[in-house]
């Protein structure tokens, strides 16, 4: 009897997987591996602060207070603006031109804290998406102000 139940479950599992994948597609979430075409950086309230669209155009800028901290999330997007989940072996690297003004501390892939340095000024930040050790995508320079 238990073997029969496992066999039925084994037949049902692929259908369940297809159903879940279809559900994710309806929500605009790609389970990874989709065509990366931009990103959005949001603050801890979920408000988009910076958007990089599929034409690699930057809208918005980042601001952090001197000696302050600002939690941020980096969300990957496809060409139609849908959300992409990081794929297997995919990481996000944030590079700040002047690390005397600000630094990035990542807590998990694409989520971290922007920390303002002890002086004020303007610098730039770039985001790289790396897949299995190879840079797949790099944003243009994003303005970063420390006030």
C-alpha positions as CSV (number, residue, x, y, z in Angstrom):
1,X,0.0,0.0,0.0
2,X,2.8,2.5,0.9
3,X,4.6,1.6,-2.4
4,X,1.5,2.3,-4.4
5,X,1.1,5.7,-2.7
6,X,4.8,6.6,-3.5
7,X,4.2,5.6,-7.1
8,X,1.2,7.9,-7.3
9,X,3.1,10.7,-5.7
10,X,6.0,10.2,-8.1
11,X,3.6,10.7,-11.0
12,X,2.1,13.8,-9.4
13,X,5.4,15.5,-8.5
14,X,6.3,16.6,-12.1
15,X,2.9,18.0,-12.6
16,X,3.2,19.9,-9.3
17,X,6.5,21.3,-10.4
18,X,5.1,22.5,-13.8
19,X,2.1,24.1,-12.0
20,X,4.5,26.0,-9.6
21,X,6.7,27.2,-12.4
22,X,3.7,28.4,-14.3
23,X,2.5,30.2,-11.2
24,X,5.8,31.9,-10.8
25,X,5.7,33.1,-14.4
26,X,2.2,34.5,-13.8
27,X,3.6,36.5,-10.9
28,X,6.4,37.9,-13.1
29,X,9.1,36.0,-11.2
30,X,11.7,34.0,-13.2
31,X,13.2,31.2,-11.1
32,X,16.7,32.2,-12.4
33,X,18.5,31.8,-15.7
34,X,16.3,34.3,-17.6
35,X,17.7,37.1,-19.8
36,X,19.0,39.8,-17.4
37,X,18.4,43.3,-18.7
38,X,18.4,45.7,-15.8
39,X,17.8,46.1,-12.1
40,X,16.1,48.0,-9.4
41,X,17.6,49.1,-6.0
42,X,15.0,49.6,-3.3
43,X,15.1,50.9,0.2
44,X,13.9,49.0,3.3
45,X,10.3,50.2,2.7
46,X,10.3,48.7,-0.8
47,X,10.4,52.0,-2.6
48,X,12.5,52.0,-5.8
49,X,15.4,54.4,-5.4
50,X,17.4,53.6,-8.5
51,X,16.3,51.8,-11.7
52,X,18.5,50.6,-14.5
53,X,16.3,49.7,-17.5
54,X,16.9,47.4,-20.5
55,X,18.5,50.2,-22.4
56,X,21.0,50.5,-19.6
57,X,19.8,53.9,-18.6
58,X,19.9,54.9,-14.9
59,X,17.0,56.7,-13.2
60,X,17.6,58.0,-9.7
61,X,20.6,58.1,-7.4
62,X,21.6,56.9,-4.0
63,X,22.1,59.0,-0.8
64,X,23.4,58.0,2.6
65,X,24.2,60.1,5.6
66,X,27.8,60.6,6.7
67,X,28.6,57.9,9.3
68,X,25.1,56.5,8.7
69,X,23.7,53.3,7.3
70,X,21.0,52.6,4.7
71,X,19.6,49.1,4.1
72,X,19.0,48.4,0.4
73,X,18.0,45.5,-1.9
74,X,19.0,44.9,-5.4
75,X,16.4,43.2,-7.6
76,X,17.3,41.8,-11.1
77,X,14.9,42.5,-14.0
78,X,14.3,41.0,-17.5
79,X,13.7,43.1,-20.6
80,X,10.0,43.4,-19.9
81,X,10.6,44.5,-16.3
82,X,9.7,41.2,-14.7
83,X,11.6,40.1,-11.6
84,X,14.5,37.6,-12.0
85,X,15.5,35.5,-9.0
86,X,19.3,35.0,-8.9
87,X,20.1,31.7,-10.6
88,X,22.3,28.9,-9.3
89,X,25.9,30.1,-9.1
90,X,24.9,33.8,-9.5
91,X,26.2,36.5,-7.2
92,X,25.9,40.3,-7.1
93,X,29.0,42.5,-6.5
94,X,28.7,46.1,-5.6
95,X,31.8,48.3,-6.3
96,X,32.0,51.9,-4.9
97,X,34.6,54.1,-6.6
98,X,35.6,56.0,-3.5
99,X,35.5,53.7,-0.5
100,X,36.5,56.6,1.8
101,X,33.0,58.1,1.2
102,X,30.9,54.9,1.4
103,X,31.1,51.1,1.6
104,X,28.7,48.2,0.9
105,X,28.2,45.3,3.3
106,X,26.2,42.5,1.8
107,X,24.2,40.3,4.1
108,X,22.8,37.9,1.4
109,X,22.8,38.0,-2.4
110,X,21.6,41.4,-3.4
111,X,20.6,42.6,0.1
112,X,22.9,44.7,2.3
113,X,23.7,48.0,3.9
114,X,25.2,51.1,2.3
115,X,27.4,52.8,4.9
116,X,28.4,56.4,4.7
117,X,32.0,57.3,5.5
118,X,33.2,60.1,7.8
119,X,33.3,62.7,5.0
120,X,30.7,64.1,2.6
121,X,30.9,64.1,-1.1
122,X,29.9,62.3,-4.3
123,X,31.1,59.1,-5.8
124,X,29.7,56.4,-8.1
125,X,28.6,52.8,-7.6
126,X,28.4,49.9,-10.1
127,X,26.6,46.6,-9.7
128,X,28.0,43.4,-11.4
129,X,26.0,40.2,-11.7
130,X,28.4,37.3,-11.8
131,X,27.4,33.8,-13.0
132,X,29.8,31.0,-12.2
133,X,32.7,33.4,-11.9
134,X,32.0,35.4,-15.1
135,X,30.6,38.9,-15.1
136,X,27.3,38.6,-17.0
137,X,26.0,42.2,-16.5
138,X,27.4,45.5,-15.3
139,X,25.4,48.6,-14.6
140,X,26.5,52.1,-15.8
141,X,27.8,54.3,-13.0
142,X,25.2,55.1,-10.4
143,X,25.6,58.4,-8.5
144,X,26.1,58.0,-4.8
145,X,25.9,61.1,-2.5
146,X,27.1,61.1,1.1
147,X,25.5,64.1,2.9
